[in-house]
Amino acid sequence: MEVVEDQSASWARAAKDLVAGAAGGIAQVLLDIVKVRLQTTTTHSSAFSCASNILSHEGPLAFYKGTLTPLIGIGACVSVQFGAFHYARRLFEDRNLRNLPHSPSTLSYGQYFLSGAFAGVTNSVISGPIEHVRIRLQTQPHGAARLYNGPIDCIRKLSAHQGVLRGLYRGEAVTIYREASAYGTWFLTFEYLMNADIARNGYKREDVSSLKVATYGGLAGEALWIASYPFDVVKSKMQSDGFGETMRFKSMRDCFGQTWRVDGIRGFWKGIGPTLLRAMPVSAGTFATVEMAMRAMG
């Protein structure tokens, strides 16, 4: 009977983590097209120049190119991120309790990073193809010369090139590296700031104000991108690259090498400005929503 109750409690915790994560996964697409254009082209000198060019030549709706796919998948992605993170966290807590039964099961910061990295790798299965489709739609020619008529048409054509794995999942290796470093840093930074606040003020986690949760979440978002941005640049280049004879990058390593030879270290940070500008409010909203949802569900 006790085993059944433990299993039920475990499933309930997992469901709570997934629901809370989904609640925090809305509104993460604005300014993304500016970042991707800066990463994949050399025609714009700044984020403002890029945004102005998009507005004047393609209209205001162009800023939402490719957003249908991530809007549909963003709840699932954030749900998976938080569900996987808390699953890994509980495994570490159980391991700590077994090894040191008379000590707190609190995770070390290395374990927080590994839990976040596990969440990122798990999430990459979903985020890889979703972001590939988004990037293709954001970088295709405007007007009659466009290559894809929408997300479904894009998925079909990408899969037809070299199959699902080499077509739709192109750039998956660098996506895994990006997700592991990004979400390891994301969760580690947030938990560090939360734990430091709790230790400093001597109250419980649920007593941390919503404003502080949002602030720590926003700072975690900045850390996420700083830790993973070079991988994101390479991913965008590979996922906007041509097929067959028009392919410029043979592999992730080749893309890193060509980027370094052409632009040096600056080539790996193109578009970081609008990315960090967007990261603070988006990440703040995500963590605040997830934390409040988990508190509401007990």
Phi, psi and omega in degrees: 000319181294324179295318179297318179295320178296319178295319179296319179294322179295316178296321180295319178296318180296317180296320179297317179298318182291316180295317180296320178296318179297323179296334181267008189257025183257151172067058180235036186237340186297140181074000183293324181296326178296315179301312183294319179296319179295325181288327192252355179229168178241017186270353184240134182273342182202169178296321180295318178298318179295312181297319179296319179295317178298314182297316185284327184263334186238349178088166184296331181291343180296334179294347180251015176300133176075009184275344181299315182297309178293330178295323177290320186267350188294322177298318179295318181298310182292326176299315178296317180304308183286324177297314180292320179300312182289332174296310179296321179300317180293325176298317178294320179298317178296320180295316179298322181291324178291319183285324180227076188299338182259008179246160177299147181273012183304140181287148167285165181290333173296322178289325174299316179297315181296323177296318177293320178297319176300318177299318180295315180297318177298317181294332185298335178298326179269314187291329181305299180292326179299313181287329176299313179298316180300315181295319178300317180290327181284333185254359180287158179302152181272148173080220187293339182275003184296151186266332186232141181266011180149178183301316182295316178297322179295315178300316181296315183288322177295319180291332181285337183295298184224027182085175184294316186291315183267347179260287182295324182264023176301140180079013183293325181299311180289333175297318179297315177300316181297313183295320181296312180291322182294306187279336169299313179292320182301304182291321178300313182297315181297313182294323178299313182294320178296313182295323179295320179294315180298315180294323182290324186255350175069031176238178184277164182301319183291349179271352177293129185294157179299323180297316179293319178302315179295319180297313180294324177295320178296316178296324177297324178295320176296317180296322179306310185286324178297323182285338190234359191299318178304322176296322181295321178299312180297320178299315180297319179297316181291323184276355172251001182287159179283179177245156176065232184291339181270002181287127180266329187246120183280334183198174176300316180297319179296321180293317175302314182296314180295321179297318180295317182293325183277313189242353183068204183297329181296333181296336181271001182234011177298132178086005183294330181302299179297333178294313179291327177298321180280329189297319184301303181292324181295311181292323177300313180295321181296307182294320179297317181293315180296314182297317180292323179295318179293323176294320181294327180273002178077000000 
